[in-house]
Amino acid sequence: MRIVHVHWTGLPVTGGVESHLSAVVGQLGALACEVHAVVGTPHSPGCDYDPVLDIGEPFVPGRATALTARCLDADIVHWHNPQWHKPEVVTAVVERLRERRWRGRLVFDLHNIDERPEQWTFLATLPGPLVAHSDFVADEVRRRLPDAEVTVLALALPLEEASFRLPGAGGTTVLQPSRMTRWKGSHLSLEASLTLLDEGADLHFVHAGTQHLIWPPGIPESLLERAGAWQEKGRVHFTHYRPQQSWAAIRASDIIIHPTIDRGAHGEPFSLSVAQAVICGRRIIASDSGNLPLLLGDYSAATLVPAGDVHALTGALREAVRQPPVVPTPGDRALAGRLRDGFATAGRRHLAFYRTLAGTA
């Protein structure tokens, strides 16, 4: 079986879609199949670059023909996040595959969905099942596209680990292990940490994911200026690490903070980093956004706060820094085991789904 994974970006970042893509392609490559990844980001490890997928390039119809040619000998074409790509590219490639009487099957992978119909109504015209990576996203997709075939497949995550040393030493280390953007609540975690530092708390706040930002982070300049004074004192740190280094970073922290701001369809779709924090037995403060309440519902060391509520976040953080280290319960360890197993076996589950879809199971 030959599988082609198509995505508009593939450059590794801290967590997220790109880490899943890298891990699942790597896992599939170790199985009895041929797997190929085509992405719209130059110099992505293990992937081929195609300019028609580059969100910074204008759509050129001839380039859709070239991408079609890459897919013609595939049994499965797995297209990641078509709702966030240029719909004209997706529909053009699908039409050209039809014209060439391609006999393979298409899969459309939705890591999240949006409130705006123009971002997803065209999905109903695409000839293939939809894949979601959490029950939260699957339910949101089914509400909008009730006639669609939706399957939940576990995310993959690189389990290989590399060393990483967090900046700062002493006191309590608070880590936000996500890209630094307003949507991820970076401004909220920064303000909450600064408030506690102003109160005299003995803590270090570390924000990861400061590189490979596709869009401007949207953090108020006044907040960054306020943080600058604490950076000079060695208490606020902005850093970045590779996915394989994320394990060491999370283990070295005391509290993981993940205050995604949206409660709606564009809420946190899964959160690889929060799942890693559960596996590593860390204390977690997260918003009631998207999949986070489902992910953390059975975890004893988690506190959920209302999305976008900086006062609730500050209070939860103030309480958390007073708590002793986490002692995982049997339920915590069972949840951690299920999450890790899901990451480790995602490739096999994807391949089983592909074989069933292609009628070769």
URGISUL-V939701 format. One line per field, one symbol per residue. ss: DSSP state (H for helix, E for strand, C for the rest). psi: psi as a letter, one per 20 degrees, with the letter a starting at -180 (. if undefined). burial: 1 if it has 16 or more other C-alpha atoms within 10 Angstrom, else 0. A space follows every 50 residues. Layout:
ss = ???
psi = ???
burial = ???
//
This chain:
ss = CEEEEEECCCCCCCCHHHHHHHHHHHHHHCCCCEEEEEECCCCCCCCEEC HHHCCCCCCCHHHHHHHHHHHCCCCEEEEECHHHCCHHHHHHHHHHHHHC CCCCEEEEEECCCCCCHHHCHHHHHCCEEEEECCHHHHHHHHHHCCCCCE EECCCCCCCCCCCCCCCCCCCEEEEECCCCCCCCCHHHHHHHHHHHHHCC CCEEEEECCCCCCCCCCCCCHHHHHHHHHHHHCCCEEECCCCHHHHHHHH HCCCEEEECCCCCCCCCCCCCHHHHHHHHCCCEEEEECCCCHHHHHCCCC CEEEECCCCHHHHHHHHHHHCCCCCCCCCHHHHHHHHHHHHHHHCHHHHH HHHHHHHHCCC
psi = ppppppqiqjppaoaaghggggghggghhirmrpqppprjpqkppjqqpp hhioiiqqpohhhhgghghhihjqhpoooplhijaohhgghgggghhghj lpjaqqpoooiarrhphiiihihiipmrqqpqjqhgggghghhhmhiqop pppqqqppiqqqqpoqqqqqappppolrqnqhhjkhhghgggghghghij qnrppppakirkphqqhkpphhghghhhhhghikhpppaqrqhhihghgg hirhpppmlpipibhkrohfnghhghhghikqppprrlpcighghjhjph kqppqppjnhghggghhghhiiqrqpoprhhghggggggghgghjhghhg ghgghghikj.
burial = 01111111111111111111111111110000001111111001001111 11111000100011101100111111111111111100111111111000 01011111111111000011001001011111111111111001000101 11111111000001011100011111111111111111111111011000 10111111110000001010000000100110001110011111111111 11111111111110111111111111111111111111111110110011 11111111010111011101100000010001101100110111111111 10010011000
//
